[in-house]
C-alpha cells in the first residue's frame, strides 16, 4: 500500500531576523514580562502579535497585574501619561532619536 503524502509545514514556520527600534521603557516591560512568563522575549512578542491579529490577548488577569507593576517600576505609565491623548495609538509618537537616519539592514548573502 502506498504511503499517504504528508504535506510539509516547514515553510509555514520560517524565522526571520528583525532589526527594529522600540521605546526603552516598553522593552524593559516586555523583557520583565517574558522573564516572569519564563519565555524568550522573541516568543513573547510573536505570541502577542499573532494573538492580537486574531483579536485576543495572551495575558491572563494575574499576568496583567504583574505587567501593571512592571509599567510602574520602569516608568512606562509616566511616559504614556506625558503623551497627548491617542498619540501612541495613531503613530504620532516619535522617539527623540528619530532625527537620526535608520541603519539599513544587511542584505542576505547571495541575494540582490
C-alpha positions as CSV (number, residue, x, y, z in Angstrom):
1,X,0.0,0.0,0.0
2,X,1.5,3.4,-0.9
3,X,2.4,5.8,1.8
4,X,0.0,8.8,2.1
5,X,1.6,12.1,1.1
6,X,2.2,14.3,4.1
7,X,2.3,17.9,3.3
8,X,5.3,19.7,4.7
9,X,4.5,22.6,7.0
10,X,8.1,23.6,7.3
11,X,7.5,26.7,5.0
12,X,4.9,27.9,7.5
13,X,7.4,28.3,10.3
14,X,10.3,30.1,8.8
15,X,12.0,32.6,11.1
16,X,13.5,36.0,10.1
17,X,15.8,38.3,11.9
18,X,14.3,41.8,12.6
19,X,16.1,44.9,13.5
20,X,13.6,47.3,15.0
21,X,13.7,50.2,17.4
22,X,11.3,50.4,20.3
23,X,11.0,52.7,23.3
24,X,13.4,51.7,26.0
25,X,10.7,51.6,28.7
26,X,8.4,49.4,26.6
27,X,11.3,47.0,26.0
28,X,12.1,46.8,29.7
29,X,8.4,45.9,30.5
30,X,8.4,43.3,27.7
31,X,11.6,41.8,29.0
32,X,10.3,41.6,32.5
33,X,7.1,40.1,31.3
34,X,8.9,37.5,29.3
35,X,11.1,36.6,32.3
36,X,8.0,36.4,34.5
37,X,6.3,34.1,32.0
38,X,9.6,32.1,31.6
39,X,9.8,32.5,27.8
40,X,12.2,34.2,25.4
41,X,11.4,37.8,24.5
42,X,11.0,36.9,20.9
43,X,8.5,34.2,21.7
44,X,6.5,36.7,23.9
45,X,6.4,39.3,21.1
46,X,5.5,36.7,18.5
47,X,2.7,35.3,20.7
48,X,1.4,38.8,21.4
49,X,1.3,39.7,17.7
50,X,-0.3,36.5,16.5
51,X,-2.9,36.6,19.3
52,X,-3.6,40.3,18.7
53,X,-4.1,39.7,15.0
54,X,-6.7,37.2,16.0
55,X,-8.4,39.7,18.3
56,X,-7.2,38.2,21.5
57,X,-4.8,38.7,24.4
58,X,-2.3,36.2,25.7
59,X,-2.2,37.6,29.2
60,X,-4.5,36.4,32.0
61,X,-5.5,38.6,34.9
62,X,-2.5,37.5,37.1
63,X,0.0,38.5,34.3
64,X,-1.8,41.7,33.6
65,X,-1.5,42.7,37.3
66,X,2.3,41.9,37.1
67,X,2.6,44.0,33.9
68,X,1.0,47.0,35.6
69,X,3.7,46.6,38.3
70,X,6.4,46.5,35.6
71,X,5.0,49.5,33.9
72,X,5.2,51.4,37.2
73,X,8.7,50.2,38.0
74,X,10.1,51.1,34.6
75,X,8.3,54.4,34.3
76,X,6.1,53.4,31.3
77,X,3.0,54.8,32.9
78,X,4.7,58.1,33.4
79,X,5.8,58.2,29.8
80,X,2.4,57.3,28.5
81,X,0.7,59.9,30.6
82,X,3.1,62.6,29.3
83,X,1.9,61.9,25.7
84,X,-1.0,63.8,24.2
85,X,-4.2,61.7,24.1
86,X,-4.0,59.0,21.5
87,X,-0.5,60.0,20.4
88,X,0.9,56.5,20.8
89,X,-2.2,54.9,19.1
90,X,-2.2,56.9,15.9
91,X,1.5,56.8,15.2
92,X,2.1,60.5,16.1
93,X,4.5,59.5,18.9
94,X,8.1,59.9,17.8
95,X,11.2,58.9,19.6
96,X,13.7,61.8,20.4
97,X,16.3,59.9,18.3
98,X,14.1,59.8,15.2
99,X,16.2,62.5,13.6
100,X,19.0,60.0,13.0
101,X,18.9,58.0,9.8
102,X,18.0,54.4,10.3
103,X,20.6,51.8,9.6
104,X,19.9,49.8,6.6
105,X,19.6,46.1,7.4
106,X,22.4,44.0,5.9
107,X,21.4,42.2,2.7
108,X,21.5,38.4,2.8
109,X,24.5,36.9,1.0
110,X,23.8,35.7,-2.5
111,X,20.6,37.8,-3.0
112,X,20.4,41.1,-4.8
